[in-house]
Amino acid sequence: MAIVVRADGSLTFQDKTYRCALGKGGLKSDKKEGDGATPVGQFTLRYILYRADRIKTPQTTLKTYPIEATAGWCDDPDHPEYNRPVTLPFSASHEKLYRDDHIYDIIVVLGHNDNPPIPNKGSAVFFHLARPHFTATEGCVAVNLDDMLEILTKIPAHEIMDIRL
């Protein structure tokens, strides 16, 4: 049973609906790097990164890895490590995963543009924690902490997130 995300900011899983934040660029079937859009499609939940200094290891069937202070994600379409985790310092454009705010206290890495990554088709598309008031993301799907923890306890291995227009 897939996790279904809709353009109205709802996420449905196992007959329960949750509020979610989506990309400030809306939903797009043709995602481009930097457009702020959440990509439409079906994406496998790959693994979880989490801040072990802030939360306990999430209870889930997915593999979990603590986020180190040097964790980053390459968003430079011209770099060989595009849309891959990297270790900071890193000379090319990247996103820092060890953040001062709490949105990356839990990151579920989605299988978007990763097999193999195609330059400019989007990077760092995650399922993560929402900002207060569910303000828009840079292209990810985000829910509150309690909802994330509840969802993670119920998902089977190889679960799919189905993002629909």
N, C-alpha and C positions, 0 to 999 in steps of 0.2 A: 504494500500500500504506500503510495508516494505521499510526500509532503507537497501539498498544492498551494502555490502562492498566486494571488490574483492582483490585478492593477488597483483594486479598491483598498489595498493595504491589509488584506486578510490572508492568513495562513491557516490551512486546514490540515489536520493530521488525526487519524483515528477518530473521526466523527466529532472532533472538537475544533473550534475556530479560535484563533489567537490574532491579536493586533500585531502588525509588523510595519516597519519603515522600509521604504524602497528608495531607489536612486532618484536624485534631484532631477535627472534627465528623463524620468519616466521609465517605461518598459520598452525595449527595442529588440526586434528580431535580428538586427544587424549591428551588434555592439561594436563600438570603436573605442580605442584607448582615449581616455580623458573626457568622454562625452557625459559622464555622470549617470549613465543609464544602467538599469538592471537588465541583464540579458534574458530574453525569452528562450526557453528550452528545458530539456531534462538533463539534470546534472547529478552525478553520483556524489554522495557525501564521502570524501576521501579519508579524512582524519581530523583530529581535534588538537588545537594548540590552546594552552590555558596558562594563566598567571598563577603559578603555585604559591607565590607570596601573598596572593589575595583570596584565592578560593581553593577548596579541596578538589582533588581529581574528580572530574565529572563521572557519574555512574552511567556507563554506556557500553555498547558492544564495539564501538569504533576505537581505533587505536588513539591513545592520548599522549601528548608530548608537552612538557613544560616550555613556556616561552622564556628564552634567555634574554638578558639585557642587550645582547648583540644581535638579536633576531631582526631580519629585514625581509623585504619581498621586492624583487626587481620589477620595475614598471617601465624600463627603458626598452622600447621595441627594437632598437638596434643592437642590444647586448645579447650575447649567447645565453645568458641566464634569465632572459625575459620570462615573466610569469612563473618564477621559481623562487623558493626561499633562498636567502643569501645571509652571509655573516657580515655584520658591520664592524668597522667602517667598510664601505663599499663605494667605489668610485663612480659608478653609473647611477642614474636616477632610481630611487627606491622608496619604499614605504617602511617606516619604523613600526615594528609590531609590539615592542615593549613601550607602551604609551603611558602618559600621565593620567589621561582620562580612563574610563572603564570599558569603553566599547570593545576593546580587544582582550578583555579578561577571559573570554571564551571566543575562539574562532573555529568554526567548522569550515575546513577548506573544501570548496566545491570543485568538481571536475569540469571547470569551464576553461576552454582554450588551453588545455594542458597536455594533449596527447597527439601530436606535439604542439607546443605553443606556436601560434601564427602571429607574426609581428602586427601590431596595431589592432588586434581583435579583442583586446581587453585583458587586464591582469588584475590580480588580487581581488577577485570576486568571491566574497566570503558570506557565510551565514554567521552573524556575530550579534553582540548585544546592542540594543537601541540606546540612543541618547535620550535624555529627559524630553518628554513631550513628543517622542518619536519623530524628531526632525529628520529630514531626508539624509540618505547616505550618499556616498560617491559612486554607487552602483551595486551595493550589496543588499542583502536581506537581513533585517535586524529585528529582534524581539527582546522583551525584558528578561532579566536574569531568571526569575522564577519559571517563566514559560520555557526558556531555553533548557533549564535543568530538567523540567518535566518531559519535554520532547526527547531529550537525549536518553532518558531512562527507558523510553519506549521504542526507539528506532532499532530495526534489525540491521545487521551488517549489510553493506551494499545498498543502503536506502537511496532513493532518488528524490531530488527536489525538482518539482515540475512547476516552472514559472510560466504563467499564462497571461496573455493579453486580456 
